[in-house]
Amino acid sequence: QVQLVESGGGSVHAGGSLTLSCAASGSIFNINAMGWYRQAPGKQRELVAIINVGVRTKYADSVEGRFTCSRDNAKNTVYLQMNSLIPGDTAVYYCYANLRRGIISGYEAYWGQGTQVTVSS
């Protein structure tokens, strides 16, 4: 069993900041990628930021320069520091991990339950 538990969502005014965190726990052998997606009402889920082992962090163009994604491998935790928030950032943010549960297991995608971020103008 693998769980991704998110925290840190909430409501802020435009220009404000929030930090999301997500901890992966359970039967984990190793994690390849961790990151964040978001889904606004009536829109498809989209990539926000993702960190792959040994690869530069990838950001959506819309958040580049405002958001910073970081990872603590020892804690199996990923963070998303969000600055200069705008109403367009309002969405449910989902933690994502691509991991394997054993040495002979394949990599699988896991998702958190989602945390709401609301930015008012």
C-alpha positions in Angstrom: 0.0 0.0 0.0 1.3 3.4 -1.0 -0.1 6.7 0.2 0.6 10.3 -0.9 -0.6 12.8 1.7 -0.8 16.4 0.8 -1.0 19.5 3.0 -0.7 23.2 2.7 -3.6 24.3 0.5 -5.8 27.2 1.3 -7.1 30.6 0.2 -5.0 33.7 -0.4 -5.2 37.1 -2.2 -3.5 37.7 -5.4 0.2 38.3 -4.9 0.3 36.0 -1.9 2.2 32.8 -1.3 1.5 29.2 -0.3 3.6 26.1 0.2 2.3 22.7 -0.6 3.9 19.5 0.7 3.4 15.9 -0.1 4.8 12.9 1.7 4.8 9.4 0.2 4.6 6.5 2.6 4.1 2.7 2.5 5.8 0.0 0.6 8.2 2.0 -1.6 11.4 0.7 -3.1 12.4 3.8 -4.9 10.8 6.9 -6.4 11.7 8.1 -9.9 9.7 11.3 -10.2 7.6 13.4 -7.9 5.7 16.5 -8.7 2.5 18.4 -8.9 -0.5 18.6 -11.3 -3.5 20.8 -11.0 -7.1 20.8 -12.2 -9.3 23.9 -12.4 -13.1 23.6 -12.8 -14.1 22.6 -16.3 -10.5 22.1 -17.3 -8.2 19.1 -17.8 -5.6 18.2 -15.3 -2.3 19.8 -16.2 1.3 19.5 -15.2 2.6 22.2 -12.8 6.1 20.9 -11.9 7.9 17.6 -11.8 11.3 16.5 -10.6 12.8 13.4 -12.2 15.9 11.8 -10.7 19.0 13.2 -12.5 16.9 15.5 -14.6 16.3 19.3 -14.4 12.9 20.2 -12.8 10.3 20.8 -15.4 7.7 23.6 -14.9 4.6 24.7 -16.8 5.2 27.9 -18.7 2.5 29.6 -16.7 4.3 29.1 -13.4 7.9 29.3 -14.4 9.7 31.9 -12.2 6.9 32.0 -9.7 6.8 28.4 -8.4 9.6 26.3 -7.0 9.4 22.6 -6.7 11.8 20.8 -4.4 12.3 17.3 -3.1 13.6 15.7 0.0 14.6 12.2 -1.1 15.3 11.0 2.5 11.7 11.8 3.5 10.1 10.9 0.2 8.6 14.3 0.2 8.0 16.9 -2.5 7.2 20.6 -2.0 5.8 23.3 -4.1 6.6 26.9 -3.1 4.1 29.2 -4.9 4.8 32.9 -5.0 3.1 35.8 -6.7 -0.1 33.8 -7.0 -2.8 34.9 -9.4 -6.5 34.0 -9.7 -5.6 31.8 -12.6 -3.7 29.5 -10.2 -7.0 28.5 -8.5 -7.3 24.8 -8.8 -7.2 21.5 -7.0 -3.5 20.5 -6.8 -2.6 16.9 -6.9 0.7 15.3 -5.8 2.2 12.8 -8.2 4.8 10.1 -7.8 6.2 7.6 -10.2 7.6 4.8 -8.1 8.2 1.1 -7.7 7.3 -1.0 -4.7 10.0 -3.7 -5.1 13.2 -4.5 -6.9 11.4 -6.5 -9.5 8.3 -4.3 -9.7 7.6 -1.9 -12.5 7.2 1.8 -12.1 3.6 2.9 -11.4 1.9 6.3 -11.0 0.3 7.3 -7.7 -1.7 10.3 -6.9 -2.6 12.2 -3.8 -6.2 13.1 -2.8 -5.8 16.7 -3.9 -5.7 20.0 -2.0 -7.6 23.1 -2.9 -5.8 26.4 -3.7 -8.0 29.4 -4.1 -6.6 32.8 -5.2 -8.9 35.8 -5.0 -8.4 39.1 -6.8 
